[in-house]
Every structure is written in structure tokens, then in C-alpha cells.
Amino acid sequence: MRLGLSCGFWGQGRDEDHLALVQRADELGVDVAWVAEVYGPDAVSILSFLAARTSRIGLGAGVMQIPARTPAATAMAAVSLDSLSGGRFRLGLGVSGPQVSEGWHGVRFARPLARTREYVEIVRTALAHRTVTYDGEFFTLPLPDGPGKALRLTHLHRPSIPLYLAAVGPKNLELAGEIADGWLGVFVAPDFFPEQRAQLQAGLDRRETPPEHPFQTDATVALAVGDDLEACARTVSPYPALYVGGMGSREQNFYHQLACRMGYEAEADQVQELYLARRYGEAARALPAQFVDDTSLLGDVDRITERMRRYQRAGITTLTVAPWGADLRARMDALEAAVEAHARLEAEL
């Protein structure tokens, strides 16, 4: 199991801290740094910046939003980032949610699985350096009634770029297994992961040809280091509260639905009610301690090592840590503790 890093959202006044964490992770041999986007700074710009300021660490879009770009624009960005980073780029894609897709990008959210399938097929065709033609429900290339010409990318740095899908729901997990090289998961609990792994495997079983490389499973977990478990949980709990309570509408929130599938239906409903009422602190406190602990790394290095071991035994191939703390020093200490814990696991092999 490899180790990854997520700094959270950029553009909120902590970019220098984020950069310092990524550069330290680069020095420590962390495998990959993932960059997200919502409706603030875009992942492509940040990854370009990081490519110029790091030397070894993998750089992943976690994720580039499917409604934000045409498939061709995503392919162009992917080959640009791969070239600028010397072949270190990993392409993560996700459909986002209906509020962002329709409210920010003006793209209908209906039938997200079918749209994702078409989108990935076009991106893969472009990244394979083949002429792009497509006749689908959502995309037609070139347009049939004008001067459009079928084209192909003019430059590739590598013959293939790893493509991951962010997926939360069961059907989307199956799709990831069927069409992607890896899965980007969030709020992954080792005891619940076998159910998710079975859904990924159902998709893998539908492939006409086996994947070229072993399928990757990357789980992002919040990280807080200290001797006081309750304090560590309070430090990270605003993160899951935002997603379970506020990342979507009352009717359609994929993270709320995930918490319900994990056995926390009543608690997830309460968190959502509080969050949508803008009672954010109460929403964070309403999260069950067990949910926070099961989906995070909390405690001292010994405990973090044991919790990492549970992810390793569950079959996660990359554990991406999101360090939380009051300041950069606390977050840096958390990162270094995670690297130490990971090294202990590596020494056991």
C-alpha cells in the first residue's frame, strides 16, 4: 500500500502551507499528491504550479469535473500536465453533483453514468493518439452538419495516462471498475470497503479484456495526530460534516447516502438538518464518533500505524492522507507521523 497526500481546497488563504506540505511529501517519498476542484481554483492551474515546484511525487487531479470541460479539453489538459511534470500526472474524473453541474457549469446532471461512460471513451481515444470520432447520446464528434473535422492530439508524453474515477454510489463504483484504471474513494472505512470492493469487482468482471495494469483503489482519509482522541476527532469532524450535511441538496447528497448505507441513517439525517440550517458546529458535533474514527486516522503514531494496517489488509492500494491541524506545523507533524507509520508497515513486509 502506497501513501498519498491531499491538502484540501486551494485558494482559501493557505496556498503557501499547501505548497510546503506537497514539497515535504515530495522529499519524504510520498507517492502522489491529489488536487481537487469545486467552484474555486481549478485543478489544472494548481497542478501546473506543483509540477514546477516538485520533482518526484505523482500529481493527480482528484478530480477534474466532467461538466467543466469538453472531453477534448480534458485530454489536452492531461497531456499538457503529463509533459510539464515529466510523466507524473494521473487523471481523476468525476461528475460532481447536480448543484455544481447545473448551477455553475450549466450542464444537465441527468443520466450521469451514461455521460461519464461516453466522456471516458472519448478521452481514452484522444489519449491513445487516435483520431477522435464519436456518435453518442451526449457527444457527437465531429458535428455532422458543419465544417468540423475529425482530429487527434498533436502531442503525447507517454503512451498512456492512468485514469481514475471518483465514485460514491454502488452503480458508479461498478462503472469505475468497468472503464477506469482506478477508483478514488472518500470516507472509506476498512470494515465497509469489502462491499465497495465487490461493486468495483462487478464492473471489472464486465470488461471485455482485462485491465493492462492491476486496478488501483485510492482512499482519502482525514488525519489528525495527538494523544487525545476526542480532540483529534473534533479537529477533523468539520470535514465529514460538510460532505454528509452540505455537499448537495436535501434530496440528492451522495455522501449522505453513503453514510446511510454504512449504518448511520438517523445520524446522517440529523447532521444534514443542522448543516442546512447553517448550524455548522452542531452538525460537526452530531457526527457519531465511530463514523469519524472509522473513516479517519486519529491518534499517536502507534495507533495510526494500526489503523493504516486495517486499510492495507482490506486491500486499499493507496492511502491518501488529508492532514488537519490548527496551523502548518500541526499539519506537517501529522504528515510526518503518517510517513513514519507507513514506513513501519513497509518494514513488516
Secondary structure, DSSP 8 states (H G I E B T S, - for coil): -EEEEE---SSSS-HHHHHHHHHHHHHHT-SEEEE--SSSS-HHHHHHHHHHH-SSSEEEEEEEEGGGS-HHHHHHHHHHHHHHTTS-EEEEEE---HHHHHHTS----SSHHHHHHHHHHHHHHHHTT----EE-SS-EES-TTSS------S--SSS---EEEE--SHHHHHHHHHH-SEEEEES--TTTHHHHHHHHHHHHTT-SS--SS--EEEEEEEEEESS-HHHHHHHHTHHHHIIIIISS-SS--HHHHHHHHTT-HHHHHHHHHHHHTT-HHHHHHHS-HHHHHHTEEEESHHHHHHHHHHHHHHT-SEEEEEE--SSHHHHHHHHHHHHHHHHHHHHH-
